[in-house]
Amino acid sequence: MPNFETVTVETDLLIIGGGMSACGATFEAAYWAKKHGLKVTVVDKAAMDRSGAVAMGLSAINQYIGWAAGDNTLEDYVKYVRQDLMGISREDLVYDIARHVDSSVHLFEKWGLPIWKDDNGKYVHEGRWQVMINGESFKVIVAEAAKNALASLGDNGRLFERVFIVEPLMDGDRVAGAVGFSVRENKFYVFKAKATMACMGGAVNVFRPRSVGEGLGRAWYPPWNAGSTAYFTIKAGAEMTCQEVRFIPIRFKDGYGPVGAWFLLFKARATNALGEEYMVTRADELTKWAPYGLAKPIPANLRNWLGMEDIMAGKGPLYIRTEEAIANLAAQYKDDPKAFKKKMKELESEAWEDFLDMTISQSLLWAGMNIQPEEKSSEIAAAEPYFIGSHSGASGAWVCGPSDVMPDEYKKHWEQIGLYNHMTTVKGLFTAGDGSGASSHKFSSGSHAEGRIAAKGAIAFILENNTMPNVETAKVEEMKKTILAPMDLYEQNVKYSSDPEVNPAYIKPKMFMFRLQKIMDEYVGGVSAQFTTNRALLERGLELLGMLKEDSAKLAAADLHELLRAWENTHRLWIAESHLRHVLFREETRWPGYCFRADYPDMDEPNWKCFVNSVYDPNTDNWTIKKVPVVNLPV
């Protein structure tokens, strides 16, 4: 194996990631760092311009409150999130993001993002909380602002791209930075920091996807997101929450194109193959999930559930009636053939642009399957499960909220280490976006705002804990050896078989990922199991994951790219185990349509209206799981 140079970087604040929350954190941190002469270092495994979930673009900003103009109140948004998450949300965090998110949206527009406006100059809404954008370059615009802010620090601001962070560095119970490697050069990086922000996104490809074979890699969420934030916070010993809550979006089948614009803007109907509107024919099912099933808007998981029931009843496939929606919108012009034709072309263009702004693969699929949305319906289907804290999922770290609205019951978690907004239960470790749990529905704009909130908290922590943690050289060398071991293993054993992909001494990253996906799909409620599981399946799945964890020591890498893939899949393994343990612990079905416990098929409000929180102890290799009460804000 070639020699790897060890590069050591010392900084005050280390921001890991390049997505929306990391960009928000970088922008905000630079402002406060400049005032206090602090150093800010950003590390991204990709390139910030096209990093994270917004990489391909978006056609809408999904969180905009408009509270200053009186469009909505902050309390309205808190109640909306409470409703959609079936009563389980950190309302102090949701409130805090809601009161800051509009400023991020206004910054996006200032930086050059085209936001649709009506004749009166007001934002065009897709739904109550969503505003329409021409967002193919959304991420590029936001990244440019973050990089400019970092550059304003001069030598105190540094950006490292194409560097993958593997493990947290610890100084006792305080985070001391992180270690990783370049995916372009033979360099091993040691980042020492007074505070660290983990903003590496959520996880995809933990479960077997619907798209396999030639479609492998096509997913709703970015295929390169490997659960690195959760791995980092879990391994650091941070308390995690809502790890049982996976998100399963309903999307255009196979291309994963967005359905939001069709439902909210085009007012399209979803039906089964018989033309029945399952949200109408199965409305009685919603009473079983009261009070959440009886209030508007109906939670996303319940909308999924009613469609899944039609599928299980043999009434599939499901369709979005695109041709009907377009015809209905153009109908007001039917007496003027010229105006009608013009409106039809306008609506057709908007339909295609919705995909071209954010899911180009869906446009290619439409073209390849001879589908014209104004003439023919398209199939929709539930995707495989994802782990995100920013959309309708809720998995992530248990973080400190704002001191003015955080309930006293939560404050006790931070009595010993201080109340710093968005710090995890590990001293000096902060997170945001997909990394912070139980504060759903922040999406792109809310993740950016939450990154800003967390960065301000991190700078405050640094100013009051302004000493560099101790990092043991021997420990770093041990970590370097472990992280580079897959390349050693490959080099030592590759010649013992005629095919380097198949070898009795090691396992390659892709085959390891397939094993993980098969376990999760079959035992933890994936696509092939109709998202259903039970105790016996989960316990068997945990046993198989234990064997896979043993085999992770035999991951081999032929080059830097495979070394990256090896560690990405180790990260996926850890979020998979965390998820399985949480699902096993929660003895009820609270989110049908996301996950169904066949042995506990009902929601149990008296016993399980609570958070499920866990802590992994790296010293004992044990997990502790407990209930934490849900405290509602007085809204």
Sequence and secondary structure as in RCSB ss.txt:
>XXXX:A:sequence
MPNFETVTVETDLLIIGGGMSACGATFEAAYWAKKHGLKVTVVDKAAMDRSGAVAMGLSAINQYIGWAAGDNTLE
DYVKYVRQDLMGISREDLVYDIARHVDSSVHLFEKWGLPIWKDDNGKYVHEGRWQVMINGESFKVIVAEAAKNAL
ASLGDNGRLFERVFIVEPLMDGDRVAGAVGFSVRENKFYVFKAKATMACMGGAVNVFRPRSVGEGLGRAWYPPWN
AGSTAYFTIKAGAEMTCQEVRFIPIRFKDGYGPVGAWFLLFKARATNALGEEYMVTRADELTKWAPYGLAKPIPA
NLRNWLGMEDIMAGKGPLYIRTEEAIANLAAQYKDDPKAFKKKMKELESEAWEDFLDMTISQSLLWAGMNIQPEE
KSSEIAAAEPYFIGSHSGASGAWVCGPSDVMPDEYKKHWEQIGLYNHMTTVKGLFTAGDGSGASSHKFSSGSHAE
GRIAAKGAIAFILENNTMPNVETAKVEEMKKTILAPMDLYEQNVKYSSDPEVNPAYIKPKMFMFRLQKIMDEYVG
GVSAQFTTNRALLERGLELLGMLKEDSAKLAAADLHELLRAWENTHRLWIAESHLRHVLFREETRWPGYCFRADY
PDMDEPNWKCFVNSVYDPNTDNWTIKKVPVVNLPV
>XXXX:A:secstr
    EEEEEEEEEEEE  SHHHHHHHHHHHHHHHHHT  EEEEESS GGG STTTT EEEE     TTTTS  HH
HHHHHHHHHTTT   HHHHHHHHHHHHHHHHHHHHHT  B B TTS B BSSSS EEEEETTHHHHHHHHHHHHH
HTTGGGEEEEESEEEEEEEEETTEEEEEEEEESSSSEEEEEEEEEEEE    B SSS  S  GGGTT  SS TT 
BSHHHHHHHHTT  EE TT  B  EEETTT    HIIIIIS   EE TTS  HHHHTGGGGGGGTTGGGSSS  H
HHHHHHHHHHHHTT   EEE HHHHHHHHHGGGTT HHHHHHHHHHHHHHHHHHHHTT HHHHHHHHHTT  TTT
S EEEEE   BB SSSS   EE     TTTS HHHHGGGTTT   TTB SSBTEEE GGGB S    HHHHHHHH
HHHHHHHHHHHHHHS S     HHHHHHHHHHHHHHHHHHHHHGGGSSSTT BTTBB HHHHHHHHHHHHHHHTT
 GGGTTEE HHHHHHHHHHHHHHHHHGGGB  SSHHHHHHHHHHHHHHHHHHHHHHHHHH  S SSTTT EETTS
 S  HHHH EEEEEEEETTTTEEEEEEEE      
